[in-house]
Amino acid sequence: MDDNTIKFMVPDDSKEEMKIILSSVYHALSEKGYNPINQIVGYILSEDPTYITNYNNARSLICKIDRDELLQELVRHYLFD
């Protein structure tokens, strides 16, 4: 059994792409009258894409983001920005 800590590294270009995708998904959910924060959190926790509307291709966009990388960036942003 390996007891080493795993270190996640998100490339800088992925960070920008995640930001663009997350913003697009947020706006699509808002335009359809959903609470975008609740819907995105539901998706992150469950990985169930039906939390995200198909409107403006938002569902397929959010599925392009690796959930672990997204969580890492959200926590980093919350703590250090």
N, C-alpha and C positions, 0 to 999 in steps of 0.2 A: 504494500500500500504506500502510495506517495503522499507525504504530508506537506509538500510545497504549496505555497500560496500561488494562485493563478493571477496573473496581472493582465487585465484587459487594456488594450490600446486601440483607440478609435482614430483612424487617420483624419487629418484636418479636412480633406476634401469630403469625407463622409459626414463630418459635422455640418458643413454648409448645406449639403444635400438633405440631411435630416431636417434642418431648420426650414428649408424651402418646402419640403413635403409636409411637415407638421403644420406649417402656416396655411398651406393650401387646403389641407384636411379640415383645419379649424374653421376657415372661411366657408367651406362647403357645408359643414354642419350648421354653422350660424345661419347661412342663407336658407337652409331648409327648416329652420325654427327649432333645432335641437340645442341643448346645452352642451357646447363643444367640449368643455372640460370633463364633464361627467361621462360623455361618450368615449372620449379618448382614454380616460382612466379605466373605464370598463373594458375597452379593447386591450389595454396593456395588461391588466390583471388576468383576463380570461383568454386572450389571444383569439377571441371570437370576432371575426371580421364583420359580423352583422351589426356590431355597435357603430360601424362607420357606414354612412350613406354611399350609395353608388353615384350620387350626383357629382358632376364634374370629375368623375373617375377617382374620387377620394379613396374608395375602398382598395382599389388596386395599387394606388400610390402608397398607402400606409403599409401594405403588405411587402413593399420593397425595403422597408426599414427593419433591420435586425433589432428585435425587442430588447435584448441584453445591452446592445450598444445605446439604444435610446434611453433606457433606464440609467445607464452609466452617465450619459450626458446630462440628463435631467437632474440627477443628484449632484453632479459636479457644478452645474449652473446654480442650483439652489444654494449650495454651500459657499461657493467662491465668487459669484458675480454679484 
